[in-house]
């Protein structure tokens, strides 16, 4: 499936197009306000309020200016429309702009086209009637087309918004590509344009692959990567969009490590990161035994939002299998600190797998978190009390590290010996199974003897 690449639209404010999973920009910027405007100061204050998360106060500041009898109300209406868009109320923005609607006014027409697009997207997301939604989309298309015709040569905002609409709503790839190529030639150093053309090329790459044209797909891929990396250089390190697209491209190309690194870049740059892409990559690469890439994805999630990682695992239809697979990746990371960081998050899903809890208990014991280790071992025993090695390991934590509950430790050692003896009497055991049981029995017997003699220090 082709990823959702661009946001609802490029805002009239000059805001960038964002991936659908990214938070909407909290800004009330509109077109530049002339310094001689009688309302320039109030508009600047209102935009600052929106940046601080006080959109309602910004509206309260500007709304009275529409009735003060002064001439310059266009700039106020444009600013208010931007604020309403930032607050997720595009229909209110349209109402504000309607009195100054003018098909020959670039800024107002662009603002209305952007608002219609956002309104249509909202209605589509709500499942509203198709005729209502497409009315708004068609209005957006008409307004953005006109704004693109009126746009100054150095202002590509309307073209960017129009191309986004043509490609991702109307599916007119050829027209969108033609426009994006022309725009790219006219704005070679504009990060927004490079980002847009890169996204169009991502779409072209996907279409070529679907058509089985590997040569075209490879050429388009190279161009898309080049545009997205160039866009990143121009846009700065707070922007996530280029890396979101690169993560998708690298995954499609089977470049696991690069896909994870790109998705990690998105998370690190986001103020409220969504771990969905990283989690999907971790699950995929764990299932494909790409342990290095899966491990990197898990570490990135655990470092950024450990609780969210646990929630993703818990939400799985089979959380035990998911947690077991990811825990196995964690214990093979090669870094005790990183392993435990991931395990702490994954095990919040409470998988019903004794071996996984046993591995977690061992990692906790090695980290000297003995109380946590004991709880993990006991959870393992509660799920399966038939493994003499797990019984022995649980007793060891009580015996040597917590140094308490001698009766419980004694019972666990005795149970381990009894189970090992019983299993060893079974016929046709494999050589490896016999060795495992004998070693577990020997350890339990030795530890029981040391406990009975009052020895509380583990050997070697």
DRENDO-1510 file (C-alpha; in Angstrom, 1 decimal, always signed):
<recs>
REC; n; res; u; v; w
REC; 1; UNK; +0.0; +0.0; +0.0 .
REC; 2; UNK; +1.2; +3.5; -0.8 .
REC; 3; UNK; +1.9; +5.5; +2.3 .
REC; 4; UNK; -0.1; +8.6; +3.3 .
REC; 5; UNK; +2.6; +11.0; +2.4 .
REC; 6; UNK; +1.3; +14.6; +2.6 .
REC; 7; UNK; -1.0; +16.3; +5.0 .
REC; 8; UNK; -4.5; +17.6; +4.4 .
REC; 9; UNK; -2.9; +20.5; +2.5 .
REC; 10; UNK; -0.3; +23.1; +2.5 .
REC; 11; UNK; -1.8; +25.7; +4.7 .
REC; 12; UNK; -2.5; +29.2; +3.5 .
REC; 13; UNK; +0.1; +30.2; +6.1 .
REC; 14; UNK; +3.0; +28.7; +4.2 .
REC; 15; UNK; +3.0; +25.7; +6.6 .
REC; 16; UNK; +4.7; +22.6; +5.1 .
REC; 17; UNK; +2.9; +19.5; +4.1 .
REC; 18; UNK; +3.2; +16.9; +6.8 .
REC; 19; UNK; +2.8; +13.1; +6.9 .
REC; 20; UNK; -0.7; +12.1; +7.9 .
REC; 21; UNK; +0.6; +10.6; +11.2 .
REC; 22; UNK; +2.3; +13.9; +12.2 .
REC; 23; UNK; +0.6; +16.4; +14.5 .
REC; 24; UNK; -0.9; +19.4; +12.7 .
REC; 25; UNK; +1.2; +22.6; +13.1 .
REC; 26; UNK; -0.1; +24.8; +15.9 .
REC; 27; UNK; +0.3; +28.1; +14.2 .
REC; 28; UNK; -1.9; +30.9; +13.1 .
REC; 29; UNK; +0.4; +32.3; +10.5 .
REC; 30; UNK; -1.2; +33.7; +7.3 .
REC; 31; UNK; +0.3; +35.7; +4.5 .
REC; 32; UNK; +2.7; +38.4; +5.6 .
REC; 33; UNK; +1.0; +41.4; +7.0 .
REC; 34; UNK; +2.2; +44.8; +5.8 .
REC; 35; UNK; +3.9; +46.7; +8.6 .
REC; 36; UNK; +1.6; +49.7; +7.9 .
REC; 37; UNK; -1.5; +47.7; +8.5 .
REC; 38; UNK; -3.3; +49.1; +11.5 .
REC; 39; UNK; -3.8; +45.6; +12.9 .
REC; 40; UNK; -0.3; +44.2; +12.3 .
REC; 41; UNK; +0.6; +44.3; +16.0 .
REC; 42; UNK; -2.6; +42.5; +17.1 .
REC; 43; UNK; -2.2; +39.9; +14.4 .
REC; 44; UNK; +1.4; +39.2; +15.5 .
REC; 45; UNK; +0.2; +38.8; +19.1 .
REC; 46; UNK; -2.6; +36.5; +18.0 .
REC; 47; UNK; -0.2; +34.3; +16.1 .
REC; 48; UNK; +2.1; +34.2; +19.1 .
REC; 49; UNK; -0.9; +33.0; +21.2 .
REC; 50; UNK; -1.6; +30.2; +18.8 .
REC; 51; UNK; +2.1; +29.1; +19.0 .
REC; 52; UNK; +1.7; +28.9; +22.7 .
REC; 53; UNK; -1.5; +26.8; +22.4 .
REC; 54; UNK; -3.9; +29.6; +23.2 .
REC; 55; UNK; -6.0; +29.5; +20.0 .
REC; 56; UNK; -9.2; +30.6; +21.8 .
REC; 57; UNK; -7.6; +33.8; +23.1 .
REC; 58; UNK; -6.2; +34.5; +19.7 .
REC; 59; UNK; -9.7; +34.4; +18.2 .
REC; 60; UNK; -11.0; +36.7; +21.0 .
REC; 61; UNK; -8.2; +39.1; +20.3 .
REC; 62; UNK; -8.9; +39.4; +16.5 .
REC; 63; UNK; -12.7; +38.9; +16.3 .
REC; 64; UNK; -13.6; +42.4; +17.6 .
REC; 65; UNK; -11.4; +44.0; +14.9 .
REC; 66; UNK; -13.8; +42.9; +12.2 .
REC; 67; UNK; -16.4; +45.4; +13.6 .
REC; 68; UNK; -14.2; +48.4; +14.5 .
REC; 69; UNK; -15.1; +50.3; +11.4 .
REC; 70; UNK; -11.5; +50.4; +10.0 .
REC; 71; UNK; -10.7; +49.6; +6.4 .
REC; 72; UNK; -8.0; +46.9; +6.7 .
REC; 73; UNK; -10.1; +43.8; +7.5 .
REC; 74; UNK; -8.7; +41.5; +4.8 .
REC; 75; UNK; -5.5; +40.9; +6.8 .
REC; 76; UNK; -7.5; +40.2; +10.0 .
REC; 77; UNK; -9.8; +37.7; +8.2 .
REC; 78; UNK; -6.8; +35.9; +6.6 .
REC; 79; UNK; -5.2; +35.7; +10.1 .
REC; 80; UNK; -8.4; +34.4; +11.7 .
REC; 81; UNK; -8.8; +31.8; +8.9 .
REC; 82; UNK; -5.3; +30.6; +9.6 .
REC; 83; UNK; -6.1; +30.3; +13.3 .
REC; 84; UNK; -9.4; +28.4; +12.7 .
REC; 85; UNK; -7.4; +26.0; +10.5 .
REC; 86; UNK; -4.9; +25.5; +13.2 .
REC; 87; UNK; -7.7; +24.7; +15.6 .
REC; 88; UNK; -9.2; +22.2; +13.2 .
REC; 89; UNK; -12.2; +24.3; +12.3 .
REC; 90; UNK; -11.8; +24.9; +8.5 .
REC; 91; UNK; -15.6; +25.6; +8.1 .
REC; 92; UNK; -15.2; +28.6; +10.5 .
REC; 93; UNK; -12.3; +29.8; +8.4 .
REC; 94; UNK; -14.4; +29.7; +5.3 .
REC; 95; UNK; -17.1; +31.7; +7.0 .
REC; 96; UNK; -14.6; +34.4; +8.0 .
REC; 97; UNK; -13.2; +34.6; +4.5 .
REC; 98; UNK; -16.5; +34.7; +2.6 .
REC; 99; UNK; -17.0; +38.5; +2.9 .
REC; 100; UNK; -13.6; +39.2; +1.2 .
REC; 101; UNK; -13.8; +36.4; -1.4 .
REC; 102; UNK; -12.3; +37.6; -4.6 .
REC; 103; UNK; -11.3; +35.3; -7.5 .
REC; 104; UNK; -8.5; +37.8; -8.4 .
REC; 105; UNK; -7.0; +37.8; -4.8 .
REC; 106; UNK; -4.3; +35.3; -4.6 .
REC; 107; UNK; -4.0; +35.1; -0.8 .
REC; 108; UNK; -7.7; +34.9; -0.1 .
REC; 109; UNK; -8.3; +32.4; -2.9 .
REC; 110; UNK; -5.4; +30.2; -1.6 .
REC; 111; UNK; -6.8; +30.4; +1.9 .
REC; 112; UNK; -10.2; +29.3; +0.8 .
REC; 113; UNK; -8.9; +26.5; -1.3 .
REC; 114; UNK; -6.9; +25.3; +1.7 .
REC; 115; UNK; -9.9; +25.5; +4.0 .
REC; 116; UNK; -12.1; +23.6; +1.6 .
REC; 117; UNK; -9.5; +20.9; +1.3 .
REC; 118; UNK; -9.2; +20.6; +5.1 .
REC; 119; UNK; -13.0; +20.6; +5.4 .
REC; 120; UNK; -13.3; +17.8; +2.8 .
REC; 121; UNK; -10.7; +15.7; +4.5 .
REC; 122; UNK; -12.4; +16.1; +7.9 .
REC; 123; UNK; -15.8; +15.1; +6.4 .
REC; 124; UNK; -14.2; +12.1; +4.7 .
REC; 125; UNK; -12.7; +11.0; +8.0 .
REC; 126; UNK; -16.1; +11.3; +9.7 .
REC; 127; UNK; -17.8; +9.2; +7.0 .
REC; 128; UNK; -20.0; +12.1; +5.9 .
REC; 129; UNK; -22.1; +11.9; +2.7 .
REC; 130; UNK; -19.9; +11.5; -0.5 .
REC; 131; UNK; -21.7; +14.4; -2.3 .
REC; 132; UNK; -20.9; +16.8; +0.6 .
REC; 133; UNK; -17.3; +15.7; +0.7 .
REC; 134; UNK; -16.7; +15.9; -3.0 .
REC; 135; UNK; -18.4; +19.3; -3.2 .
REC; 136; UNK; -15.7; +20.5; -0.8 .
REC; 137; UNK; -12.9; +18.8; -2.7 .
REC; 138; UNK; -14.2; +20.3; -6.0 .
REC; 139; UNK; -14.3; +23.7; -4.5 .
REC; 140; UNK; -10.8; +23.2; -3.2 .
REC; 141; UNK; -9.6; +22.2; -6.6 .
REC; 142; UNK; -11.2; +25.2; -8.3 .
REC; 143; UNK; -9.8; +27.7; -5.7 .
REC; 144; UNK; -6.3; +26.2; -5.7 .
REC; 145; UNK; -6.2; +26.1; -9.5 .
REC; 146; UNK; -7.1; +29.8; -9.6 .
REC; 147; UNK; -4.6; +30.7; -6.8 .
REC; 148; UNK; -1.9; +28.8; -8.8 .
REC; 149; UNK; -2.7; +31.0; -11.8 .
REC; 150; UNK; -2.4; +34.2; -9.7 .
REC; 151; UNK; +0.6; +33.2; -7.7 .
REC; 152; UNK; +3.8; +35.3; -7.9 .
REC; 153; UNK; +6.8; +33.5; -9.4 .
REC; 154; UNK; +8.5; +33.3; -6.0 .
REC; 155; UNK; +5.5; +31.8; -4.2 .
REC; 156; UNK; +4.9; +28.1; -4.9 .
REC; 157; UNK; +2.3; +27.5; -2.1 .
REC; 158; UNK; -0.7; +27.2; -4.3 .
REC; 159; UNK; +1.0; +24.9; -6.7 .
REC; 160; UNK; +2.1; +22.6; -3.9 .
REC; 161; UNK; -1.4; +22.5; -2.4 .
REC; 162; UNK; -2.9; +21.8; -5.9 .
REC; 163; UNK; -0.4; +19.0; -6.7 .
REC; 164; UNK; -1.1; +17.4; -3.4 .
REC; 165; UNK; -4.8; +17.4; -4.1 .
REC; 166; UNK; -4.5; +16.1; -7.6 .
REC; 167; UNK; -2.2; +13.3; -6.6 .
REC; 168; UNK; -3.7; +12.0; -3.3 .
REC; 169; UNK; -7.4; +12.8; -3.8 .
REC; 170; UNK; -8.1; +12.8; -7.5 .
REC; 171; UNK; -5.3; +10.3; -8.4 .
REC; 172; UNK; -4.2; +12.3; -11.4 .
REC; 173; UNK; -0.6; +11.1; -11.3 .
REC; 174; UNK; +0.4; +12.3; -14.7 .
REC; 175; UNK; -0.8; +15.9; -14.2 .
REC; 176; UNK; +0.6; +16.0; -10.7 .
REC; 177; UNK; +4.0; +14.8; -12.0 .
REC; 178; UNK; +4.0; +17.3; -14.9 .
REC; 179; UNK; +3.3; +20.1; -12.5 .
REC; 180; UNK; +5.8; +18.9; -9.9 .
REC; 181; UNK; +8.6; +18.6; -12.5 .
REC; 182; UNK; +7.9; +22.2; -13.8 .
REC; 183; UNK; +7.8; +23.5; -10.2 .
REC; 184; UNK; +11.0; +21.8; -9.3 .
REC; 185; UNK; +12.8; +23.4; -12.3 .
REC; 186; UNK; +11.6; +26.8; -11.3 .
REC; 187; UNK; +12.5; +26.4; -7.6 .
REC; 188; UNK; +15.6; +24.4; -7.4 .
REC; 189; UNK; +16.6; +25.5; -3.9 .
REC; 190; UNK; +13.2; +25.4; -2.3 .
REC; 191; UNK; +12.9; +22.7; +0.4 .
REC; 192; UNK; +9.1; +22.6; +0.2 .
REC; 193; UNK; +9.2; +22.1; -3.6 .
REC; 194; UNK; +11.9; +19.4; -3.3 .
REC; 195; UNK; +9.9; +17.6; -0.7 .
REC; 196; UNK; +6.8; +17.7; -2.9 .
REC; 197; UNK; +8.6; +16.4; -6.0 .
REC; 198; UNK; +10.2; +13.7; -3.9 .
REC; 199; UNK; +6.8; +12.6; -2.7 .
REC; 200; UNK; +5.5; +12.6; -6.2 .
REC; 201; UNK; +8.4; +10.5; -7.3 .
REC; 202; UNK; +7.7; +8.1; -4.4 .
REC; 203; UNK; +4.3; +7.7; -5.9 .
REC; 204; UNK; +5.9; +7.2; -9.4 .
REC; 205; UNK; +8.2; +4.5; -7.9 .
REC; 206; UNK; +5.3; +2.6; -6.5 .
REC; 207; UNK; +3.4; +2.8; -9.7 .
REC; 208; UNK; +6.4; +1.5; -11.7 .
REC; 209; UNK; +6.9; -1.4; -9.3 .
REC; 210; UNK; +3.2; -2.3; -9.5 .
REC; 211; UNK; +3.5; -2.3; -13.3 .
REC; 212; UNK; +6.6; -4.5; -13.2 .
REC; 213; UNK; +8.8; -1.9; -14.7 .
REC; 214; UNK; +11.9; -2.5; -12.6 .
REC; 215; UNK; +14.2; -0.2; -14.6 .
REC; 216; UNK; +11.8; +2.8; -14.3 .
REC; 217; UNK; +11.3; +2.0; -10.6 .
REC; 218; UNK; +15.0; +2.0; -9.9 .
REC; 219; UNK; +15.6; +5.3; -11.7 .
REC; 220; UNK; +12.6; +6.9; -10.0 .
REC; 221; UNK; +13.8; +5.6; -6.6 .
REC; 222; UNK; +17.2; +7.2; -7.1 .
REC; 223; UNK; +15.6; +10.6; -7.9 .
REC; 224; UNK; +13.1; +10.4; -5.0 .
REC; 225; UNK; +15.9; +9.7; -2.5 .
REC; 226; UNK; +18.0; +12.5; -3.9 .
REC; 227; UNK; +15.1; +15.0; -3.7 .
REC; 228; UNK; +14.1; +13.9; -0.2 .
REC; 229; UNK; +17.6; +14.2; +1.1 .
REC; 230; UNK; +18.0; +17.6; -0.5 .
REC; 231; UNK; +14.7; +18.7; +0.9 .
REC; 232; UNK; +15.9; +17.7; +4.4 .
REC; 233; UNK; +19.0; +19.8; +4.0 .
REC; 234; UNK; +16.9; +22.9; +3.1 .
REC; 235; UNK; +14.1; +22.3; +5.6 .
REC; 236; UNK; +16.1; +21.8; +8.8 .
REC; 237; UNK; +16.4; +19.1; +11.4 .
REC; 238; UNK; +12.9; +19.7; +12.9 .
REC; 239; UNK; +11.1; +18.4; +9.9 .
REC; 240; UNK; +10.1; +14.7; +9.8 .
REC; 241; UNK; +8.5; +14.4; +6.3 .
REC; 242; UNK; +11.6; +13.5; +4.2 .
REC; 243; UNK; +12.5; +10.7; +6.6 .
REC; 244; UNK; +9.0; +9.3; +6.8 .
REC; 245; UNK; +9.1; +8.9; +3.0 .
REC; 246; UNK; +12.7; +7.5; +3.1 .
REC; 247; UNK; +11.7; +4.9; +5.7 .
REC; 248; UNK; +8.9; +3.7; +3.4 .
REC; 249; UNK; +11.2; +3.6; +0.4 .
REC; 250; UNK; +14.0; +1.7; +2.2 .
REC; 251; UNK; +11.5; -0.9; +3.5 .
REC; 252; UNK; +10.1; -1.5; +0.0 .
REC; 253; UNK; +13.7; -2.0; -1.2 .
REC; 254; UNK; +14.5; -4.5; +1.5 .
REC; 255; UNK; +17.0; -2.2; +3.1 .
REC; 256; UNK; +16.1; -3.1; +6.7 .
REC; 257; UNK; +18.7; -1.1; +8.6 .
REC; 258; UNK; +18.2; +2.0; +6.6 .
REC; 259; UNK; +14.4; +1.8; +7.0 .
REC; 260; UNK; +14.8; +1.6; +10.7 .
REC; 261; UNK; +17.3; +4.5; +10.9 .
REC; 262; UNK; +15.0; +6.7; +8.8 .
REC; 263; UNK; +12.0; +5.8; +11.0 .
REC; 264; UNK; +14.1; +6.5; +14.1 .
REC; 265; UNK; +14.9; +9.9; +12.7 .
REC; 266; UNK; +11.2; +10.7; +12.4 .
REC; 267; UNK; +10.6; +9.7; +16.0 .
REC; 268; UNK; +13.6; +11.6; +17.3 .
REC; 269; UNK; +12.4; +14.8; +15.5 .
REC; 270; UNK; +8.8; +14.5; +16.7 .
REC; 271; UNK; +7.5; +16.3; +19.7 .
REC; 272; UNK; +4.8; +13.7; +20.2 .
REC; 273; UNK; +6.1; +10.7; +18.2 .
REC; 274; UNK; +3.9; +7.9; +17.0 .
REC; 275; UNK; +5.8; +4.6; +17.2 .
REC; 276; UNK; +3.6; +2.8; +14.7 .
REC; 277; UNK; +6.1; +2.7; +11.8 .
REC; 278; UNK; +9.0; +1.6; +14.1 .
REC; 279; UNK; +6.8; -1.1; +15.7 .
REC; 280; UNK; +5.7; -2.5; +12.4 .
REC; 281; UNK; +9.3; -2.6; +11.3 .
REC; 282; UNK; +10.4; -4.3; +14.5 .
REC; 283; UNK; +7.6; -7.0; +14.1 .
REC; 284; UNK; +8.4; -7.6; +10.5 .
REC; 285; UNK; +12.2; -7.8; +10.9 .
REC; 286; UNK; +11.9; -10.0; +14.0 .
REC; 287; UNK; +9.8; -12.5; +12.0 .
REC; 288; UNK; +12.3; -12.4; +9.2 .
REC; 289; UNK; +15.2; -13.0; +11.6 .
REC; 290; UNK; +16.7; -9.5; +10.8 .
REC; 291; UNK; +17.7; -9.2; +14.4 .
REC; 292; UNK; +20.0; -6.2; +14.1 .
REC; 293; UNK; +17.3; -4.1; +12.4 .
REC; 294; UNK; +14.5; -5.3; +14.7 .
REC; 295; UNK; +16.7; -4.6; +17.7 .
REC; 296; UNK; +17.5; -1.1; +16.6 .
REC; 297; UNK; +13.8; -0.4; +16.1 .
REC; 298; UNK; +13.0; -1.7; +19.6 .
REC; 299; UNK; +15.8; +0.3; +21.2 .
REC; 300; UNK; +14.6; +3.5; +19.5 .
REC; 301; UNK; +11.1; +2.9; +20.8 .
REC; 302; UNK; +12.1; +2.0; +24.3 .
REC; 303; UNK; +14.4; +5.1; +24.5 .
REC; 304; UNK; +11.6; +7.4; +23.2 .
REC; 305; UNK; +8.3; +6.1; +24.5 .
REC; 306; UNK; +8.7; +2.8; +26.5 .
REC; 307; UNK; +5.1; +2.9; +27.7 .
REC; 308; UNK; +3.8; +3.3; +24.1 .
REC; 309; UNK; +5.9; +0.2; +23.1 .
REC; 310; UNK; +4.3; -1.8; +25.8 .
REC; 311; UNK; +0.8; -0.6; +24.7 .
REC; 312; UNK; +1.5; -1.7; +21.1 .
REC; 313; UNK; +2.5; -5.2; +22.3 .
REC; 314; UNK; -0.5; -5.4; +24.6 .
REC; 315; UNK; -2.8; -4.4; +21.8 .
REC; 316; UNK; -1.8; -7.4; +19.6 .
REC; 317; UNK; -4.4; -10.1; +19.0 .
REC; 318; UNK; -1.8; -12.6; +20.3 .
REC; 319; UNK; +0.2; -10.5; +22.7 .
REC; 320; UNK; +2.1; -13.6; +24.0 .
REC; 321; UNK; +3.6; -14.5; +20.6 .
REC; 322; UNK; +4.4; -10.8; +19.9 .
REC; 323; UNK; +6.1; -10.3; +23.2 .
REC; 324; UNK; +8.0; -13.6; +23.0 .
REC; 325; UNK; +9.3; -12.7; +19.6 .
REC; 326; UNK; +10.4; -9.2; +20.6 .
REC; 327; UNK; +11.8; -10.3; +23.9 .
REC; 328; UNK; +14.0; -12.8; +21.9 .
REC; 329; UNK; +15.3; -9.9; +19.8 .
REC; 330; UNK; +16.0; -8.0; +23.0 .
REC; 331; UNK; +18.1; -10.7; +24.7 .
REC; 332; UNK; +20.2; -10.9; +21.6 .
REC; 333; UNK; +21.0; -7.2; +21.4 .
REC; 334; UNK; +24.5; -7.6; +22.7 .
REC; 335; UNK; +24.1; -4.8; +25.2 .
REC; 336; UNK; +22.8; -5.6; +28.6 .
REC; 337; UNK; +21.5; -2.1; +29.2 .
REC; 338; UNK; +19.6; -2.0; +25.9 .
REC; 339; UNK; +18.3; -5.5; +26.4 .
REC; 340; UNK; +16.8; -4.6; +29.7 .
REC; 341; UNK; +15.4; -1.3; +28.4 .
REC; 342; UNK; +13.5; -3.1; +25.7 .
REC; 343; UNK; +12.4; -6.0; +28.0 .
REC; 344; UNK; +11.1; -3.6; +30.6 .
REC; 345; UNK; +8.7; -2.1; +28.0 .
REC; 346; UNK; +7.8; -5.3; +26.2 .
REC; 347; UNK; +7.0; -7.3; +29.4 .
REC; 348; UNK; +4.4; -4.7; +30.4 .
REC; 349; UNK; +2.1; -6.7; +28.0 .
REC; 350; UNK; +2.3; -9.6; +30.5 .
REC; 351; UNK; +2.8; -12.4; +28.0 .
REC; 352; UNK; +1.8; -15.9; +29.1 .
REC; 353; UNK; +5.0; -17.6; +28.2 .
REC; 354; UNK; +7.2; -19.0; +30.9 .
REC; 355; UNK; +10.4; -19.0; +29.0 .
REC; 356; UNK; +10.1; -15.3; +28.2 .
REC; 357; UNK; +9.5; -14.5; +31.8 .
REC; 358; UNK; +12.5; -16.6; +32.8 .
REC; 359; UNK; +14.8; -14.8; +30.3 .
REC; 360; UNK; +13.5; -11.5; +31.7 .
REC; 361; UNK; +14.2; -12.7; +35.2 .
REC; 362; UNK; +17.8; -13.6; +34.3 .
REC; 363; UNK; +18.3; -10.2; +32.7 .
REC; 364; UNK; +17.0; -8.4; +35.8 .
REC; 365; UNK; +19.2; -10.6; +38.0 .
REC; 366; UNK; +22.3; -9.7; +36.0 .
REC; 367; UNK; +21.3; -6.0; +36.4 .
REC; 368; UNK; +21.0; -6.5; +40.2 .
REC; 369; UNK; +17.4; -5.7; +40.3 .
REC; 370; UNK; +16.7; -8.7; +42.5 .
REC; 371; UNK; +13.2; -8.0; +43.7 .
REC; 372; UNK; +12.1; -7.5; +40.1 .
REC; 373; UNK; +14.0; -10.6; +39.0 .
REC; 374; UNK; +12.2; -12.7; +41.7 .
REC; 375; UNK; +8.8; -11.4; +40.6 .
REC; 376; UNK; +9.7; -12.3; +37.0 .
REC; 377; UNK; +10.8; -15.8; +37.9 .
REC; 378; UNK; +7.7; -16.4; +40.0 .
REC; 379; UNK; +5.6; -15.3; +37.0 .
REC; 380; UNK; +7.4; -17.9; +34.9 .
REC; 381; UNK; +6.8; -20.6; +37.6 .
REC; 382; UNK; +3.1; -19.7; +37.8 .
REC; 383; UNK; +2.8; -20.2; +34.0 .
REC; 384; UNK; +4.8; -23.5; +34.0 .
REC; 385; UNK; +6.2; -25.2; +37.0 .
REC; 386; UNK; +7.5; -28.2; +35.1 .
REC; 387; UNK; +10.9; -26.9; +34.2 .
REC; 388; UNK; +13.5; -27.8; +36.9 .
REC; 389; UNK; +15.9; -25.1; +35.6 .
REC; 390; UNK; +13.4; -22.4; +36.1 .
REC; 391; UNK; +12.5; -23.7; +39.6 .
REC; 392; UNK; +16.2; -23.7; +40.5 .
REC; 393; UNK; +16.8; -20.2; +39.1 .
REC; 394; UNK; +13.8; -18.8; +41.1 .
REC; 395; UNK; +15.1; -20.3; +44.3 .
REC; 396; UNK; +18.6; -19.0; +43.6 .
REC; 397; UNK; +17.3; -15.4; +43.7 .
REC; 398; UNK; +15.7; -16.0; +47.1 .
REC; 399; UNK; +18.7; -17.9; +48.4 .
REC; 400; UNK; +21.7; -15.9; +47.3 .
REC; 401; UNK; +20.5; -12.5; +46.5 .
REC; 402; UNK; +17.4; -11.6; +48.5 .
REC; 403; UNK; +18.4; -14.0; +51.3 .
REC; 404; UNK; +15.0; -14.5; +52.6 .
REC; 405; UNK; +12.1; -17.0; +52.6 .
REC; 406; UNK; +14.2; -20.1; +53.2 .
REC; 407; UNK; +11.2; -22.4; +53.2 .
REC; 408; UNK; +10.1; -21.2; +49.7 .
REC; 409; UNK; +13.6; -21.6; +48.3 .
REC; 410; UNK; +13.9; -25.1; +49.8 .
REC; 411; UNK; +10.6; -26.2; +48.3 .
REC; 412; UNK; +11.7; -24.9; +44.9 .
REC; 413; UNK; +15.0; -26.8; +45.0 .
REC; 414; UNK; +13.3; -30.0; +46.1 .
REC; 415; UNK; +10.6; -29.6; +43.4 .
REC; 416; UNK; +13.3; -29.1; +40.8 .
REC; 417; UNK; +15.1; -32.4; +41.9 .
REC; 418; UNK; +11.9; -34.3; +42.0 .
REC; 419; UNK; +10.8; -33.2; +38.5 .
REC; 420; UNK; +14.3; -33.9; +37.0 .
REC; 421; UNK; +14.3; -37.4; +38.6 .
REC; 422; UNK; +10.9; -38.2; +37.2 .
REC; 423; UNK; +11.7; -36.9; +33.7 .
REC; 424; UNK; +15.0; -38.8; +33.6 .
REC; 425; UNK; +13.0; -42.1; +34.1 .
REC; 426; UNK; +11.1; -41.5; +30.9 .
REC; 427; UNK; +12.2; -43.7; +28.0 .
REC; 428; UNK; +13.7; -42.5; +24.7 .
REC; 429; UNK; +14.9; -39.1; +26.0 .
REC; 430; UNK; +17.3; -37.4; +23.6 .
REC; 431; UNK; +21.0; -36.9; +24.7 .
REC; 432; UNK; +20.5; -33.1; +24.9 .
REC; 433; UNK; +17.4; -33.5; +27.1 .
REC; 434; UNK; +19.2; -35.9; +29.4 .
REC; 435; UNK; +22.1; -33.5; +29.8 .
REC; 436; UNK; +19.7; -30.6; +30.5 .
REC; 437; UNK; +17.9; -32.5; +33.2 .
REC; 438; UNK; +21.0; -33.8; +34.8 .
REC; 439; UNK; +22.6; -30.4; +35.0 .
REC; 440; UNK; +19.4; -28.9; +36.4 .
REC; 441; UNK; +19.2; -31.7; +39.0 .
REC; 442; UNK; +22.8; -31.3; +40.0 .
REC; 443; UNK; +22.6; -27.5; +40.4 .
REC; 444; UNK; +19.4; -27.9; +42.5 .
REC; 445; UNK; +20.9; -30.5; +44.7 .
REC; 446; UNK; +24.1; -28.5; +45.3 .
REC; 447; UNK; +22.2; -25.3; +46.0 .
REC; 448; UNK; +19.9; -27.1; +48.4 .
REC; 449; UNK; +22.9; -28.5; +50.3 .
REC; 450; UNK; +24.4; -25.1; +50.6 .
REC; 451; UNK; +21.1; -23.6; +51.8 .
REC; 452; UNK; +20.8; -26.3; +54.5 .
REC; 453; UNK; +24.4; -25.5; +55.6 .
REC; 454; UNK; +23.6; -21.8; +55.8 .
REC; 455; UNK; +25.8; -20.8; +52.8 .
REC; 456; UNK; +24.3; -17.6; +51.3 .
REC; 457; UNK; +27.1; -16.7; +48.9 .
REC; 458; UNK; +26.9; -18.1; +45.3 .
REC; 459; UNK; +29.9; -19.9; +44.1 .
REC; 460; UNK; +32.1; -18.4; +41.3 .
</recs>
